[in-house]
Amino acid sequence: MTAGEWIHAYGKSHQNRVNKWIHWFCVPVISFSVVGFFSLVPIAGWFDAGDLFLLAMLGYYARLNLRLAVGMLIVAAAIELCLLLLANTSLPYALTLVGLFAGAWVLQFVGHAIEGEKPSFFQDVVFLFIGPLWLLANLYDHLRIRYE
């Protein structure tokens, strides 16, 4: 499928305004926490599994759509910066990530209960990676940036 087809399919179970707002908050939080979890696995020097995960995701997004991948590169940089900031606070890093991850998923399921639709990833696990792209595509649409 093309990026547009994935985004359209994802959007079918995200029509309710409340569910959309919940996703605008929770999808970035989940993405941030997943990269954070991977960042706990060192690979070499400053490079960790979180960096590897982001590179793999950017490669996948670039394969789907180069214009959206450029936006996701900015998102990836923001995630890295936020993880660096979190690591330099007095908050327990891993425990904070667990709390954010769990709380965001609970809210996501509340949103889908309000929507009356199952989360898209129950249909295809790839939708877990389409959520951030769906948000970015909506932002592009709002800013009148063409991506297809």
N, CA, C and O of each residue as an XYZ file, in Angstrom:
592
protein
N       0.846     -1.191      0.000
C       0.000      0.000      0.000
C       0.883      1.244      0.000
O       2.022      1.217      0.468
N       0.337      2.327     -0.532
C       1.034      3.607     -0.498
C       0.839      4.261      0.869
O       0.009      3.823      1.666
N       1.610      5.308      1.128
C       1.439      6.040      2.385
C       0.018      6.577      2.498
O      -0.594      6.500      3.563
N      -0.506      7.119      1.409
C      -1.866      7.644      1.425
C      -2.905      6.592      1.732
O      -3.868      6.858      2.451
N      -2.721      5.399      1.197
C      -3.662      4.306      1.470
C      -3.590      3.872      2.931
O      -4.625      3.629      3.551
N      -2.383      3.771      3.489
C      -2.231      3.430      4.906
C      -2.891      4.495      5.784
O      -3.618      4.178      6.725
N      -2.627      5.758      5.460
C      -3.157      6.873      6.259
C      -4.680      6.894      6.192
O      -5.347      7.100      7.205
N      -5.226      6.680      4.999
C      -6.682      6.640      4.841
C      -7.285      5.479      5.641
O      -8.293      5.651      6.325
N      -6.671      4.311      5.552
C      -7.170      3.134      6.282
C      -7.111      3.371      7.785
O      -8.037      3.002      8.508
N      -6.020      3.987      8.265
C      -5.881      4.285      9.691
C      -6.971      5.265     10.128
O      -7.559      5.123     11.200
N      -7.224      6.249      9.287
C      -8.196      7.286      9.616
C      -9.618      6.784      9.754
O     -10.440      7.429     10.405
N      -9.925      5.637      9.148
C     -11.292      5.094      9.223
C     -11.731      4.824     10.661
O     -12.908      4.981     10.985
N     -10.800      4.419     11.527
C     -11.172      4.145     12.921
C     -10.786      5.304     13.839
O     -10.658      5.137     15.052
N     -10.604      6.481     13.239
C     -10.231      7.675     14.001
C     -11.035      8.865     13.487
O     -10.471      9.839     12.989
N     -12.360      8.776     13.613
C     -13.261      9.826     13.125
C     -13.806     10.704     14.249
O     -14.107     11.878     14.030
N     -13.933     10.144     15.439
C     -14.499     10.877     16.570
C     -13.519     11.958     17.033
O     -12.325     11.699     17.180
N     -14.029     13.158     17.260
C     -13.184     14.293     17.643
C     -12.414     14.031     18.930
O     -11.235     14.376     19.018
N     -13.045     13.435     19.922
C     -12.368     13.146     21.195
C     -11.248     12.127     20.980
O     -10.140     12.292     21.491
N     -11.545     11.087     20.231
C     -10.530     10.075     19.945
C      -9.355     10.685     19.193
O      -8.202     10.353     19.470
N      -9.638     11.571     18.249
C      -8.558     12.235     17.515
C      -7.678     13.040     18.465
O      -6.451     12.966     18.387
N      -8.291     13.807     19.358
C      -7.510     14.614     20.307
C      -6.672     13.723     21.220
O      -5.515     14.031     21.507
N      -7.251     12.636     21.666
C      -6.490     11.698     22.500
C      -5.287     11.184     21.713
O      -4.188     11.084     22.258
N      -5.484     10.861     20.449
C      -4.375     10.361     19.631
C      -3.310     11.431     19.401
O      -2.121     11.117     19.359
N      -3.720     12.684     19.254
C      -2.735     13.757     19.069
C      -1.806     13.862     20.275
O      -0.647     14.251     20.134
N      -2.299     13.523     21.436
C      -1.450     13.538     22.632
C      -0.718     12.208     22.815
O       0.489     12.176     23.056
N      -1.463     11.122     22.697
C      -0.923      9.815     23.090
C       0.029      9.183     22.082
O       0.997      8.544     22.494
N      -0.202      9.331     20.792
C       0.699      8.717     19.809
C       2.124      9.249     19.965
O       3.062      8.452     19.968
N       2.326     10.570     20.095
C       3.700     11.035     20.328
C       4.294     10.529     21.642
O       5.483     10.216     21.704
N       3.479     10.450     22.685
C       3.975      9.965     23.977
C       4.390      8.497     23.866
O       5.427      8.104     24.400
N       3.597      7.698     23.187
C       3.937      6.286     23.007
C       5.201      6.154     22.161
O       6.090      5.368     22.488
N       5.278      6.913     21.087
C       6.475      6.875     20.236
C       7.712      7.249     21.029
O       8.746      6.588     20.932
N       7.604      8.303     21.807
C       8.702      8.766     22.650
C       9.132      7.678     23.628
O      10.324      7.412     23.783
N       8.163      7.052     24.286
C       8.508      6.048     25.292
C       9.091      4.785     24.659
O       9.983      4.168     25.241
N       8.610      4.391     23.488
C       9.166      3.208     22.816
C      10.625      3.454     22.445
O      11.479      2.599     22.681
N      10.911      4.608     21.871
C      12.304      4.929     21.543
C      13.128      4.982     22.828
O      14.272      4.528     22.858
N      12.545      5.534     23.880
C      13.225      5.583     25.173
C      13.557      4.202     25.708
O      14.653      3.984     26.225
N      12.621      3.264     25.590
C      12.900      1.893     26.030
C      14.070      1.303     25.251
O      14.978      0.710     25.834
N      14.044      1.467     23.936
C      15.139      0.956     23.118
C      16.464      1.636     23.467
O      17.529      1.025     23.375
N      16.385      2.899     23.868
C      17.622      3.635     24.177
C      18.342      3.077     25.405
O      19.502      3.409     25.649
N      17.670      2.247     26.161
C      18.293      1.616     27.332
C      19.284      0.518     26.935
O      20.033      0.016     27.772
N      19.279      0.154     25.657
C      20.170     -0.899     25.167
C      21.337     -0.251     24.409
O      21.169      0.182     23.269
N      22.509     -0.183     25.036
C      23.650      0.441     24.351
C      24.150     -0.441     23.209
O      24.079     -1.668     23.271
N      24.656      0.214     22.170
C      25.245     -0.527     21.053
C      26.734     -0.207     20.958
O      27.573     -1.102     21.055
N      27.057      1.059     20.769
C      28.468      1.462     20.687
C      28.580      2.945     21.006
O      27.975      3.778     20.331
N      29.344      3.269     22.021
C      29.521      4.673     22.383
C      28.193      5.344     22.680
O      27.429      4.883     23.529
N      27.927      6.421     21.986
C      26.691      7.168     22.187
C      25.521      6.571     21.420
O      24.379      6.983     21.630
N      25.775      5.610     20.533
C      24.740      4.996     19.689
C      24.062      3.859     20.450
O      24.733      2.985     20.997
N      22.725      3.876     20.481
C      21.994      2.835     21.202
C      20.877      2.269     20.321
O      20.684      2.705     19.186
N      20.155      1.305     20.858
C      19.091      0.657     20.090
C      17.958      1.627     19.758
O      17.249      1.416     18.774
N      17.769      2.676     20.546
C      16.773      3.698     20.221
C      17.133      4.413     18.929
O      16.267      4.680     18.096
N      18.422      4.723     18.765
C      18.883      5.349     17.526
C      18.670      4.409     16.345
O      18.232      4.829     15.274
N      18.982      3.144     16.552
C      18.805      2.143     15.497
C      17.329      2.008     15.121
O      16.986      1.914     13.942
N      16.458      1.999     16.136
C      15.019      1.922     15.893
C      14.552      3.122     15.071
O      13.804      2.959     14.107
N      14.992      4.329     15.447
C      14.592      5.529     14.708
C      15.089      5.470     13.267
O      14.353      5.826     12.346
N      16.314      5.030     13.062
C      16.844      4.917     11.701
C      16.028      3.917     10.875
O      15.733      4.164      9.706
N      15.670      2.796     11.488
C      14.856      1.799     10.782
C      13.488      2.379     10.431
O      12.985      2.171      9.326
N      12.895      3.099     11.364
C      11.586      3.697     11.106
C      11.683      4.759     10.007
O      10.815      4.833      9.138
N      12.724      5.570     10.045
C      12.896      6.585      9.002
C      13.087      5.927      7.641
O      12.598      6.434      6.631
N      13.793      4.804      7.611
C      13.945      4.069      6.363
C      12.606      3.560      5.850
O      12.321      3.643      4.656
N      11.783      3.033      6.758
C      10.455      2.559      6.377
C       9.601      3.712      5.858
O       8.934      3.587      4.831
N       9.625      4.839      6.577
C       8.839      5.991      6.147
C       9.337      6.527      4.807
O       8.532      6.932      3.968
N      10.654      6.534      4.595
C      11.209      7.003      3.322
C      10.765      6.104      2.175
O      10.517      6.574      1.065
N      10.666      4.813      2.454
C      10.193      3.880      1.430
C       8.731      4.150      1.083
O       8.321      4.001     -0.068
N       7.947      4.547      2.088
C       6.535      4.856      1.848
C       6.359      6.208      1.154
O       5.611      6.325      0.183
N       7.059      7.232      1.668
C       6.871      8.578      1.141
C       8.005      9.477      1.636
O       8.151      9.700      2.838
N       8.789      9.978      0.716
C       9.968     10.768      1.079
C       9.605     12.084      1.766
O      10.289     12.499      2.701
N       8.559     12.731      1.322
C       8.168     14.018      1.938
C       7.727     13.829      3.393
O       8.059     14.640      4.257
N       6.987     12.769      3.651
C       6.595     12.494      5.032
C       7.807     12.067      5.864
O       7.890     12.384      7.051
N       8.737     11.355      5.247
C       9.944     10.931      5.968
C      10.765     12.129      6.426
O      11.366     12.085      7.499
N      10.801     13.193      5.638
C      11.525     14.402      6.038
C      10.894     14.983      7.300
O      11.603     15.387      8.222
N       9.576     15.026      7.342
C       8.893     15.495      8.553
C       9.165     14.585      9.730
O       9.352     15.053     10.854
N       9.189     13.281      9.477
C       9.470     12.336     10.566
C      10.910     12.455     11.049
O      11.194     12.133     12.203
N      11.817     12.904     10.204
C      13.192     13.161     10.638
C      13.204     14.267     11.692
O      13.947     14.188     12.670
N      12.390     15.283     11.493
C      12.267     16.366     12.481
C      11.659     15.819     13.774
O      12.100     16.167     14.869
N      10.653     14.970     13.641
C      10.034     14.332     14.812
C      11.066     13.488     15.555
O      11.137     13.532     16.783
N      11.864     12.722     14.814
C      12.897     11.878     15.436
C      13.902     12.729     16.201
O      14.320     12.361     17.299
N      14.290     13.859     15.630
C      15.225     14.761     16.322
C      14.592     15.300     17.605
O      15.266     15.422     18.628
N      13.302     15.621     17.552
C      12.605     16.113     18.749
C      12.538     15.028     19.821
O      12.701     15.313     21.008
N      12.300     13.793     19.406
C      12.261     12.678     20.360
C      13.627     12.525     21.028
O      13.717     12.379     22.247
N      14.680     12.560     20.226
C      16.038     12.432     20.783
C      16.333     13.556     21.779
O      16.909     13.318     22.841
N      15.937     14.770     21.430
C      16.160     15.907     22.331
C      15.383     15.729     23.631
O      15.924     15.961     24.712
N      14.127     15.321     23.537
C      13.310     15.118     24.745
C      13.872     13.994     25.618
O      13.838     14.087     26.845
N      14.387     12.933     24.992
C      14.999     11.850     25.772
C      16.254     12.339     26.483
O      16.520     11.950     27.620
N      17.014     13.177     25.824
C      18.204     13.757     26.443
C      17.802     14.625     27.639
O      18.435     14.572     28.694
N      16.762     15.410     27.466
C      16.279     16.242     28.571
C      15.799     15.381     29.732
O      16.104     15.672     30.888
N      15.044     14.315     29.429
C      14.565     13.419     30.481
C      15.731     12.782     31.222
O      15.705     12.664     32.447
N      16.748     12.374     30.485
C      17.910     11.721     31.098
C      18.661     12.673     32.028
O      19.382     12.226     32.920
N      18.498     13.970     31.828
C      19.201     14.952     32.651
C      18.313     15.575     33.718
O      18.622     16.646     34.239
N      17.211     14.910     34.043
C      16.369     15.347     35.153
C      16.572     14.380     36.309
O      17.292     13.388     36.191
N      15.935     14.680     37.409
C      16.030     13.779     38.561
C      14.975     12.674     38.502
O      14.911     11.828     39.395
N      14.141     12.679     37.446
C      13.115     11.642     37.313
C      13.768     10.302     36.982
O      14.747     10.261     36.236
N      13.241      9.213     37.524
C      13.772      7.892     37.156
C      13.418      7.599     35.691
O      12.242      7.497     35.343
N      14.425      7.467     34.852
C      14.269      7.374     33.396
C      13.315      6.246     32.990
O      12.281      6.505     32.375
N      13.652      5.013     33.326
C      12.850      3.859     32.892
C      11.448      3.898     33.490
O      10.474      3.611     32.794
N      11.332      4.242     34.749
C      10.025      4.290     35.401
C       9.136      5.374     34.780
O       7.932      5.175     34.622
N       9.722      6.496     34.436
C       8.977      7.565     33.767
C       8.460      7.085     32.421
O       7.312      7.347     32.061
N       9.316      6.376     31.672
C       8.900      5.849     30.375
C       7.757      4.850     30.525
O       6.805      4.868     29.744
N       7.851      3.977     31.529
C       6.784      2.993     31.772
C       5.472      3.704     32.076
O       4.429      3.342     31.532
N       5.515      4.703     32.932
C       4.306      5.447     33.278
C       3.692      6.148     32.074
O       2.479      6.099     31.871
N       4.538      6.803     31.274
C       4.038      7.478     30.077
C       3.427      6.483     29.092
O       2.346      6.715     28.549
N       4.127      5.382     28.872
C       3.676      4.368     27.926
C       2.329      3.777     28.367
O       1.385      3.710     27.580
N       2.253      3.356     29.616
C       1.026      2.730     30.123
C      -0.139      3.724     30.132
O      -1.245      3.399     29.700
N       0.117      4.919     30.619
C      -0.938      5.922     30.673
C      -1.467      6.290     29.300
O      -2.675      6.447     29.117
N      -0.570      6.429     28.335
C      -0.985      6.785     26.978
C      -1.797      5.666     26.337
O      -2.766      5.936     25.628
N      -1.412      4.409     26.579
C      -2.186      3.302     26.008
C      -3.567      3.213     26.643
O      -4.546      2.922     25.955
N      -3.657      3.459     27.937
C      -4.975      3.448     28.581
C      -5.866      4.514     27.930
O      -7.023      4.250     27.606
N      -5.317      5.711     27.743
C      -6.095      6.779     27.112
C      -6.471      6.425     25.672
O      -7.575      6.740     25.228
N      -5.566      5.777     24.945
C      -5.865      5.368     23.570
C      -7.075      4.419     23.546
O      -7.965      4.552     22.707
N      -7.089      3.476     24.469
C      -8.213      2.529     24.508
C      -9.500      3.226     24.945
O     -10.582      2.860     24.487
N      -9.399      4.216     25.816
C     -10.574      5.023     26.161
C     -11.088      5.730     24.912
O     -12.292      5.757     24.655
N     -10.166      6.302     24.139
C     -10.555      6.976     22.895
C     -11.260      6.046     21.932
O     -12.251      6.420     21.305
N     -10.748      4.836     21.817
C     -11.383      3.885     20.906
C     -12.720      3.389     21.453
O     -13.611      3.050     20.674
N     -12.877      3.339     22.769
C     -14.181      2.999     23.346
C     -15.187      4.095     23.016
O     -16.339      3.811     22.688
N     -14.750      5.341     23.105
C     -15.620      6.466     22.740
C     -15.970      6.400     21.256
O     -17.115      6.622     20.862
N     -14.960      6.089     20.442
C     -15.142      5.986     18.984
C     -16.070      4.831     18.613
O     -16.824      4.909     17.643
N     -16.001      3.754     19.407
C     -16.765      2.561     19.082
C     -16.085      1.705     18.026
O     -16.736      0.901     17.360
N     -14.788      1.873     17.874
C     -14.005      1.110     16.894
C     -12.787      0.516     17.592
O     -12.216      1.119     18.501
N     -12.402     -0.678     17.146
C     -11.176     -1.280     17.671
C      -9.971     -0.523     17.104
O     -10.040      0.020     16.001
N      -8.872     -0.486     17.857
C      -7.660      0.123     17.309
C      -7.247     -0.576     16.011
O      -7.416     -1.786     15.860
N      -6.706      0.203     15.088
C      -6.335     -0.315     13.764
C      -5.326     -1.441     13.828
O      -5.348     -2.340     12.988
N      -4.434     -1.406     14.822
C      -3.383     -2.423     14.862
C      -3.935     -3.819     15.146
O      -3.226     -4.806     14.952
N      -5.185     -3.922     15.602
C      -5.804     -5.249     15.730
C      -6.005     -5.880     14.349
O      -6.020     -7.103     14.212
N      -6.156     -5.041     13.345
C      -6.315     -5.500     11.972
C      -4.954     -5.828     11.353
O      -4.807     -6.839     10.667
N      -3.959     -4.966     11.598
C      -2.614     -5.154     11.032
C      -1.629     -4.417     11.930
O      -1.791     -3.224     12.186
N      -0.612     -5.121     12.406
C       0.360     -4.544     13.339
C       1.115     -3.360     12.727
O       1.642     -2.523     13.459
N       1.170     -3.283     11.417
C       1.849     -2.168     10.747
C       1.226     -0.834     11.147
O       1.899      0.197     11.139
N      -0.050     -0.853     11.493
C      -0.713      0.387     11.897
C      -0.064      1.030     13.123
O      -0.228      2.230     13.347
N       0.664      0.255     13.911
C       1.397      0.855     15.038
C       2.408      1.873     14.545
O       2.720      2.834     15.248
N       2.923      1.668     13.338
C       3.900      2.591     12.770
C       3.247      3.668     11.904
O       3.892      4.652     11.542
N       1.986      3.482     11.578
C       1.265      4.438     10.739
C       0.683      5.573     11.589
O       0.493      6.680     11.085
N       0.402      5.315     12.857
C      -0.165      6.362     13.719
C       0.617      7.669     13.678
O       0.022      8.720     13.438
N       1.935      7.644     13.905
C       2.696      8.900     13.826
C       2.629      9.536     12.432
O       2.579     10.760     12.304
N       2.628      8.703     11.399
C       2.557      9.204     10.029
C       1.192      9.847      9.767
O       1.103     10.853      9.064
N       0.127      9.264     10.333
C      -1.220      9.825     10.198
C      -1.282     11.226     10.815
O      -1.861     12.144     10.233
N      -0.680     11.378     11.993
C      -0.649     12.700     12.616
C       0.104     13.694     11.744
O      -0.356     14.815     11.525
N       1.273     13.272     11.246
C       2.084     14.157     10.415
C       1.349     14.513      9.122
O       1.386     15.665      8.690
N       0.685     13.542      8.503
C      -0.068     13.814      7.276
C      -1.185     14.825      7.542
O      -1.450     15.697      6.715
N      -1.837     14.701      8.701
C      -2.869     15.678      9.066
C      -2.267     17.066      9.259
O      -2.866     18.068      8.867
N      -1.090     17.121      9.860
C      -0.404     18.403     10.024
C      -0.032     18.979      8.656
O      -0.229     20.168      8.409
N       0.502     18.146      7.775
C       0.824     18.589      6.416
C      -0.419     19.137      5.731
O      -0.373     20.198      5.108
N      -1.533     18.415      5.847
C      -2.785     18.883      5.231
C      -3.180     20.246      5.783
O      -3.564     21.138      5.027
N      -3.087     20.408      7.093
C      -3.440     21.670      7.737
C      -2.542     22.810      7.245
O      -3.005     23.932      7.043
N      -1.251     22.507      7.056
C      -0.291     23.517      6.591
C      -0.253     23.632      5.061
O       0.514     24.417      4.501
N      -1.088     22.841      4.409
C      -1.167     22.799      2.942
C       0.156     22.405      2.292
O       0.569     22.953      1.270
N       0.804     21.424      2.938
C       2.032     20.844      2.393
C       1.640     19.560      1.685
O       1.074     18.658      2.301
N       1.934     19.471      0.408
C       1.601     18.253     -0.340
C       2.599     17.160     -0.013
O       3.804     17.398      0.063
N       2.080     15.965      0.178
C       2.984     14.840      0.428
C       2.765     13.725     -0.592
O       3.513     12.747     -0.598
N       1.771     13.849     -1.440
C       1.577     12.820     -2.474
C       1.423     13.485     -3.818
O       1.250     12.803     -4.828
